[in-house]
Amino acid sequence: MPLTLIDSARHIVLIVHKNPDADSLGSACAFYSYLLRSQKKITLFCVSDNINQNLAFLPWFDKLSNRFPEDADCMVSFDCGSYERLGINKSLPLINIDHHISNDDFGTYNIVDTSAISTTEVVYDFFVANSIKINGKMALSLYAGLMDDSKCFSAPKCSAKTFSMAHDLIELGAEHALCIEWLYHRRSLASLRIRGALMKQMKLLADGQLALFEVPLSLLEETGADVAECKRVVEDALGIRSVRAAMIQIEHPRGGLKLSLRTDGTIDASKIMGHFGGGGHVHRAGTHLEQGNFVELVESMTMMIKKGFE
């Protein structure tokens, strides 16, 4: 059982996925607060060395490290749809906590609920089921992930349970206004520059139903933007009346091509990206192409999306 593994461990590593969002990091920060009560050694780990500063309001943000401890004897991953998303390869017991429909149960123990709107919902349910008291820092962390993955409570998957959880977390100390400020209002100069550049070069296909964006490495260097700031533009494109899907291809600094697809639910983003080694959800999914003919692969994706509109 997961709790038995946690109880027997001496040094637990909490792992967030590459380029973490509020859901992944919020889940891990809530768990960090919980584990502090056990007086065990805890490491908050992310393989990425450039973390989105809009997440700096989360408790324990300053504890993030990209160095994996040698004496670790247990790992817990958060919001990782596949083992590859951890960015490491370690032969240690692993508790996999997630909500992605594409998750293949790669952990020693798997706490995966594909009906949940966020991984923080899965963590919240875990705490409630095990009578674990949620303090203010845990509530804020969980609420941030819930807000982020629900698109500020506007996603189609929002339900009565979503708002019930939000209500409970605010009662327990989560600050709604703080999350809104950091996740939606604060913008870097780089994010504004990349947004303007990408909106200018946006391509509309299939009678305006598909929006495409391309981000060469030179544009990242010119604007100073990171991957997370590029992906915000894809969400914006879905607000265009005719657009039912938006996809961005980003040249990765360490090689390869990162692709993210967002849809209004007309087509299944996870199914399309699954054909190319990725995964995610119906409304949003992605993949990282490390080799191959990128032009042909992107054209194949585009054709699959167009076919989905028929």
N, C-alpha and C positions, 0 to 999 in steps of 0.2 A: 504493500500500500504506500502511496506517496508520503503520508505523514510519518510512517515508519522509517522510510528512507531519510527523510529530513531529520528525524530525531536521532538517527544513528550517525549522521554525517558530522564531520568536524569543521570542514571548510566548504561552504556552498557558493557556487558561482551562479549569479543571476545573469542570463544572457539576453540581450535585446538584439534585434536583427540589424543588418547593415543599414546605414542611414536611417536610424529609428524615427518613428513618428510618435505622437502623444500616446497612442494606444499601447505600443510595445514598451516604451520607456515608462509610461504611467503604471502599467501592470507590474513592471519590475520594481519601481519605486515603492509601490504599495506593499509588495512582498518583502522588500528590504526593511521597511518599517516593522512589519510583522516578525521577521526573523531576528531583529535586534533584541527582542524580548528573550530569545533563547541563549543569548550570550555566546553565539558561535561566531567563527570567522566568516565574513561575508564579503564577496567581491562583486561589484556591479560592472559587468563587462560588455563592451561593444568593440567589434573589430575595426569599425570606422574611426578615424582620428579627427574627423571634422564633423561635429555634431551640430544640428540645427539650433542656433541660439534662441529661437523662439520657444524652446523647451526649457530654458534656463530657470523658469519659475517653479519647476517641479522639485519637490523635496529630493535631496540626495543627488541632484544633477552634478554637483561638484565631486561626487564620489566615482563617477564613471572613469573606467580605465580600459585601455586597449592592450593591456598586458595580462595574459592568462596566468594565474598563479600555479606554480609547480606542485604545491601541496594540496590542491583541490581534490576532493573525493566525491563530489556530487554536483550536478548541474541542473538548472531549471531554465528552460527557454520560454520566451514570451512572444506570441504573435508571429512565429516563424512557420510559414506554410510548408517548408521543406528543410531538411537538415542543412542543405547548402546555404540557407539564409543565416545560419549561425556564424559562418565565416571561419570555422575551425574544424579540426578533426581530432577528437579526443575520445579515448575508450574509457569513459566514465559513466556511471549510472545517470540517466537523464529523465527529468520530468518535463514532458512536452505540454505546455498550456497554450491553447490556440482556438481560433474559431473559423479558420479558412476551410472552405469546402474541398480544397485540393490537398489538404494535409493527409499524409500517408501513414500516420501513426509511427513516426520514427523513434519515439522515445522508449525508454524502459517502462515508464508509466505514461499514459496519454490521457490528459484531461482536455478533450477537444469537443466543443459544442458548436456545430455549424449553424445552429439556429440563433446563436447569440449575435448581437449586432456589433460587438467588440470583444476583444480579449479581456478588457477590464470587466466586462459583464461576467465572463467565465471565472475570473479571479474573485469577484464579488460573491458569486454563487458558492464558490469554494469556501470563502470565509464564513458565510452564513451557515452553510451545511455543517461546518466543523465548529460552530459556536466561537469563532475567533472575533474578538472585539475590534471594531474598525475605529481608529482614532482620526483626528483631523487631517494629519498628513496623508494617511491612507485614503481618506475620503476625497481629498483634493486630487490625488494621483489617479484614482479610479474615475472620477468625474471628468478629468481632462481627456482621458482616452475615450470615454463614452461620448463626449461632445465632439471630439475629432472624427471618430469613425461614423457617427450619425450625421455628419455634416451640419453640426449645430442643430440637431434634432429635426432635420428636413429630409433625411433619407427615407425611401419607401419602406425600409425594414423597421422603421420606428413603430413601436407598439405600446400598449398600456404598460407593459413591463418596463420598457425603456424609461418612461416618465415616472413610474413608481420608484425605480432605482435612483433616478436623478433626484427625486424628492427626498429619499432616504439619505443620500449622500450629502445633500445640502443641510439636512437636519444634523448630520454628523460632523459638519464643519467645512465642507467643500465651498469654495468661493466662486460663484458663477461669473461675476464681473471680472475677476482676475483671469479666469480661463478665456473669456471672450477677448479681453485686452491682448493677451499674449498670443493666442492662436489665430485671431482673425484681424486685429487692428494694427499690430506692430509689423512694420515692413522695413526691410533694409533697402538702401539705395540700389543695391545689386538686383533685388527682386523686382523693383520698378523698371530698371533698365531692361532686364530680360523679358518682362511682360510686354513692354512696348515693341521690342525687336521681334518677338515671336508672333504677336498679333498682326504685325505688319506683313510677315511672310507666311501666314497661315494659308493652307490650301484647303479648298472645299471641294469634295468629290461626291458622287452619287446624288446629284441634285441638292447639294448642300447638306446632306445627311451625315457626312463623315468629314471631320476636321483633322488635318494632318499637320504636324510640326516637326521640324528637323533642327537639332542643336549640335552643330559641329564643335569640336574642342576649342576652336578659335573664338567662338561666340561666348563660351563659358569663361575663357580667359579675358576677353574684352569687357564683359559685364561684371565679372567677379561672382557670378551666381553659382549656387550649388544645385544638386539634383532635385532637392525638395522644392526649391524656389521655381525651377522649371516646371515641375509637375502641377503647381498651382494653376498654371495657365490652362492646362487641360481641363481642369474643373470649371474654369471660367468659360471655356468654349462650349461646354454643355448647356450653358445658359442661353445660347443663341437659339432662336425659335425653331429653326429647321434641323439643328444638329441632334443626332441620336447617338452618335459615338465620336470620341475624339482620341487620337493616338499621338504620342510623342516618341521620337527616337533621339536618344542622347548619346553622343560619342563619349565613351567612358575614358577618363584620364589614364587608367591603367590598361587600356585596350578593350576592344569589343564594343558592343552596342547595347544600351539599356533601353527597353521599350515599355511604355505604360499605356494601358488602354482603359478608358472610362466610357461607360454606356448608360443609357437611360433604362436599361433592362430589356430593350427590344431584342438584343442579342446577348449571349452569355460570354462575358469577357474571359472568365476562367477557362472555358472550354477552348476558346481560340488560342489563348496563350499556352494552354496545356499541350497543344500540338507542337509547340516550339520550346518545350522544356521548362515552361513557367507555370504559373498558377495564380490563384487569388479568389475573387468573388464574382458573382454575376455582374455586378455593376463596376467593378474595378479589378484589374489584374495586370501582371507584368512578367517580363522575362529578361534575361541577360544573355545575349548571343556572344559567345566568345570567339567563334571562328565560323568560316563559311562565306558564301557569297551573300553579303548583307543586303545588297540591292534586290536580289531574287527573293530572299527570305521575307523582306518587308513587302514586296509586291504580292507574295503569297498570302501574307496576313491581310493585306488590303482587299484582295479578292475574296477571302473568306468573310470579311466584314460586310462587303457589298452584297454577297450572296445571302447573308443573314437578313438583309433588308427586304429581300424578295418575297 
